[in-house]
Amino acid sequence: MTMTSLTDQFAAADLVPQGGGDKVAFGSWTDAVRRSVLSFQFDCDRPRAFAGTISNRTLGGVNFVNMACERHAAYRDRATISPADAGFYVMTLQLSGELRLAQDGRVAVLKPGLFAIYDSSEPAALTASDGYRSTCIRFPKAWLGPRQPAGMTARAFECEPGLPAAVWGMLISLNRNLEFLGGHGRTAVRNVMDLVTTMLRTELGERPPEHRELLLEEIVAYIEENLGDAELDPARIAATHYISPRQLHVLFERGESTVSAWIRGRRLECCRRDLADPAMAEVPVAAIARRWGFRGVSHFGQVFKKETGLTPAQYRRGARAHLPR
């Protein structure tokens, strides 16, 4: 199958959900883009003649957005970017017309069959031609793991036979069938987004990390962000990452640890650091324990002594004794 036939297949797809797709005027369309994709400033030399359609559906934190419109420009500068919409990537597949995407000192010119990605936390400029039609995937940056691929924004990639065509085919199929996926929807989205990560790293010439390694890095980052939450446990971690508790335990066994032991060890490390910090000398032990997710000072004292051979108070006194005078 050639790239042309793949483009024709995608362009012919009915991507607008039933009941959506009514053409709207420029002002209504720009409001819809801000709600569905990101905050932009817009410019149009024929606002009265402009007509566009847009649909947006979300599953598992991923937005599937379909657009068709006439020529216009959209800009994001530092003043436009808000904390609420700074944590995403937007990947767009051109179906008809042309899009010029500028970011990070690069310009990608997208014609049908090409796709590109841009970062919501950085300024960007997009210029669409008449007859513009695309499907866009907006997803949290965390989906690409802690090692974000370098140099991928504002680059034109071909949706050629192989991994790119397979991944985009699955994304478009998901888009068509979101409402029919039932309880398997989130898992399906996650699995396809794993393939998106592999595709992007492959297109950039990187050797993609093993799925297990990438997932473990993501889970460790999640644990670090939530150490202070006393409700953090293996069941919640597994559910958040759409895997079973058994799969979670297997991931950590390769590092010769258990999930619970990892969490407890990291919490104790943070408590030891705070107990030894002169700036926190007046902070009660109980407050430090709560800060790092221990439910009660008595339990914390038992765990701390078992690990260090000292009570928290003894450890703090010892740390003070070694401070330079």
C-alpha positions in Angstrom: 0.0 0.0 0.0 1.4 3.4 -1.0 1.4 6.6 1.1 -1.1 8.1 -1.4 -3.6 5.3 -0.8 -3.2 5.6 2.9 -3.8 9.3 2.8 -6.9 8.7 0.6 -8.1 6.2 3.1 -7.7 8.5 6.1 -9.1 11.5 4.2 -12.2 9.6 3.2 -12.9 8.5 6.8 -15.9 10.0 8.4 -14.3 11.2 11.6 -17.0 13.5 12.8 -19.2 11.8 15.4 -22.9 11.4 14.7 -24.8 14.5 15.6 -21.7 16.7 15.4 -20.0 18.6 12.6 -22.3 21.5 12.0 -20.5 24.4 10.4 -20.0 27.4 12.7 -18.8 31.0 12.2 -15.3 32.2 13.0 -16.0 33.4 16.6 -17.7 30.2 17.6 -15.1 28.1 16.0 -12.2 29.8 17.8 -14.0 29.3 21.1 -14.5 25.6 20.3 -10.7 25.3 19.5 -9.8 26.9 22.8 -12.1 24.4 24.7 -11.0 21.4 22.7 -7.3 21.9 22.0 -5.5 24.8 23.6 -5.8 28.6 24.1 -4.8 30.5 21.0 -4.9 34.0 19.5 -6.5 33.9 16.0 -6.3 35.9 12.8 -8.5 35.6 9.8 -8.5 37.8 6.7 -12.1 36.7 5.8 -13.9 36.2 9.1 -17.4 36.7 7.5 -16.7 34.0 4.9 -15.1 31.6 7.3 -16.8 28.3 8.2 -15.5 25.4 10.2 -16.4 22.2 12.0 -14.8 20.7 15.0 -15.5 17.7 17.2 -13.7 16.6 20.4 -14.0 13.5 22.5 -11.9 12.4 25.4 -11.0 9.0 26.9 -8.2 8.1 29.3 -6.9 11.7 29.3 -6.4 11.7 25.5 -8.4 14.1 23.3 -9.4 13.1 19.8 -10.1 16.3 17.8 -11.3 16.5 14.2 -11.2 19.8 12.4 -12.2 21.2 9.0 -12.1 24.9 8.2 -11.0 27.7 5.9 -7.7 29.6 6.0 -6.7 31.3 9.2 -3.7 31.6 11.6 -3.4 30.7 15.3 -0.7 31.8 17.7 0.4 30.9 21.2 2.9 33.3 23.0 4.0 33.3 26.6 1.1 35.4 27.6 -1.4 33.0 26.0 0.1 29.9 27.6 -1.5 29.1 30.9 -0.5 26.5 33.5 -3.7 24.6 32.9 -2.8 23.8 29.2 1.0 23.7 29.4 1.4 20.0 30.0 0.4 18.5 26.7 1.6 17.5 23.3 -0.7 17.9 20.2 -0.1 15.5 17.3 -1.8 16.4 14.1 -2.3 14.4 10.9 -3.0 16.5 7.7 -5.9 15.1 5.7 -6.4 17.9 3.2 -5.2 21.4 2.6 -1.9 22.6 4.1 -0.7 23.6 7.6 2.5 25.5 8.5 3.6 24.8 12.0 6.4 26.8 13.6 7.9 26.1 17.0 11.4 25.8 18.6 13.0 27.6 15.6 11.7 25.0 13.1 8.9 25.1 10.5 7.0 22.1 9.4 4.9 22.3 6.2 2.2 19.6 6.4 0.4 18.4 3.3 -2.0 15.4 3.2 -0.3 12.3 4.5 2.2 14.2 6.8 1.9 14.6 10.6 3.7 16.7 13.2 3.7 17.4 16.9 3.9 20.5 19.0 4.4 21.3 22.7 1.7 23.2 24.5 4.2 24.8 27.0 6.2 26.6 24.2 5.1 29.4 21.8 3.9 28.2 18.5 2.4 29.6 15.3 0.0 27.6 13.0 -1.2 28.8 9.6 -3.9 26.8 7.8 -4.9 27.0 4.2 -8.4 26.9 2.6 -9.7 23.3 2.6 -7.9 22.5 5.8 -8.8 19.1 7.4 -7.0 17.2 10.1 -7.3 14.9 13.0 -5.4 15.8 16.2 -4.5 13.9 19.3 -3.9 15.9 22.4 -2.3 13.9 25.2 -0.4 14.6 28.5 3.4 14.8 28.2 3.7 12.1 30.8 2.5 9.6 28.3 6.0 9.8 26.7 7.6 8.9 30.0 10.3 10.8 32.0 12.7 10.8 29.0 11.0 13.2 26.6 12.3 12.7 23.0 14.4 15.6 21.9 13.9 17.7 18.8 10.5 16.2 17.7 8.4 19.4 17.6 7.6 21.1 14.3 9.0 18.3 12.2 7.1 16.8 9.3 6.8 13.0 9.5 5.4 10.8 6.7 2.4 8.6 7.5 4.0 5.9 5.4 3.4 2.2 5.3 4.8 0.6 8.4 4.6 1.8 12.0 3.3 5.3 11.3 0.4 4.1 9.1 -0.4 1.3 11.6 -0.4 3.7 14.6 -2.5 6.3 12.9 -4.8 3.7 11.6 -5.4 2.5 15.2 -5.8 6.1 16.5 -8.4 6.8 13.8 -10.2 3.6 14.6 -10.3 4.4 18.3 -11.6 7.8 17.4 -14.5 6.3 15.4 -15.3 3.7 18.1 -14.8 5.5 21.5 -18.4 5.2 22.6 -18.4 1.4 21.9 -15.3 0.4 23.8 -16.9 0.0 27.2 -14.7 -1.0 30.1 -11.8 -1.8 27.7 -11.6 1.8 26.4 -8.9 3.2 28.8 -6.7 0.1 28.3 -7.0 0.4 24.5 -6.1 4.0 24.6 -3.1 3.4 26.8 -1.8 0.6 24.6 -2.1 2.7 21.4 -0.4 5.6 23.2 2.5 3.3 24.0 2.8 2.6 20.3 2.7 6.4 19.6 5.7 6.7 21.9 7.5 4.0 20.0 6.6 5.6 16.7 7.9 9.0 17.7 11.2 7.7 19.1 11.6 5.5 16.0 11.0 8.5 13.6 13.6 10.5 15.5 16.1 7.6 15.2 16.1 6.7 18.8 16.2 3.2 20.1 13.0 2.9 22.0 13.3 1.7 25.6 11.8 -1.6 26.5 8.1 -1.3 27.5 8.8 -2.7 31.0 11.6 -0.1 31.5 9.5 2.8 30.3 6.5 1.7 32.5 8.7 1.3 35.5 10.2 4.7 35.1 6.7 6.2 34.8 5.5 4.4 37.9 8.6 5.4 39.9 7.9 9.0 38.9 4.3 8.7 40.0 5.4 7.3 43.4 7.8 10.2 43.9 5.0 12.7 43.2 2.7 11.1 45.7 5.0 10.0 48.5 3.2 12.4 50.9 -0.2 10.8 50.3 -1.0 8.2 53.0 -3.4 6.5 50.6 -0.7 5.6 48.2 -0.5 1.8 47.9 0.2 -0.9 45.3 -3.5 -1.3 44.4 -3.9 2.4 43.6 -0.6 2.5 41.6 -1.6 -0.5 39.5 -5.1 0.9 38.8 -3.6 4.3 37.9 -1.3 2.7 35.3 -3.9 0.2 34.0 -2.0 -2.9 35.0 -2.8 -5.7 37.5 -1.2 -5.7 41.0 0.6 -8.9 40.0 2.2 -7.1 37.0 3.2 -4.3 39.2 4.9 -6.6 41.7 6.7 -8.4 38.8 8.1 -5.0 37.5 9.7 -4.3 40.9 11.0 -7.8 41.5 13.4 -7.3 38.7 15.0 -4.6 40.9 15.1 -7.0 43.8 12.5 -5.0 45.8 8.7 -4.9 46.3 6.5 -2.0 45.6 5.7 -1.5 49.3 9.3 -1.7 50.3 10.2 0.9 47.6 7.6 3.3 48.9 8.6 2.8 52.5 12.3 3.2 51.7 11.8 6.4 49.8 9.6 7.8 52.6 12.2 7.0 55.2 14.9 8.6 53.1 12.9 11.8 52.9 12.2 11.7 56.7 15.9 11.2 57.5 16.8 14.2 55.3 14.2 16.4 57.1 15.3 15.2 60.5 18.9 16.1 59.7 18.0 19.5 58.2 18.9 22.3 60.6 16.2 24.5 59.0 13.6 21.9 60.2 15.0 21.5 63.7 11.8 22.9 65.3 9.4 20.9 63.2 7.9 18.1 65.3 8.7 14.5 64.4 5.0 13.8 63.9 4.7 16.6 61.3 7.6 15.2 59.4 6.1 11.7 59.5 2.8 13.0 58.2 4.5 15.0 55.5 5.8 11.9 54.0 2.8 9.7 54.2 3.1 7.9 57.5 -0.3 7.6 59.2 0.9 7.9 62.8 4.0 8.8 64.8 4.0 5.5 66.7 4.0 3.5 63.5 6.6 5.8 62.0 8.9 5.4 65.1 8.7 1.6 64.9 9.5 1.5 61.1 12.3 4.1 61.5 14.0 2.3 64.4 13.8 -1.0 62.6 15.5 0.5 59.6 18.1 2.7 61.3 18.5 1.2 64.8 17.6 4.6 66.2 14.5 6.4 67.2 13.7 9.6 65.2 14.7 11.7 68.1 18.0 9.9 68.5 18.7 10.2 64.8 18.0 14.0 64.9 20.3 14.5 67.9 23.0 12.6 66.2 22.7 14.6 63.1 22.9 17.8 65.1 26.0 16.6 66.9 27.8 16.2 63.6 27.0 19.7 62.4 29.9 22.1 62.1 30.1 24.6 64.9 
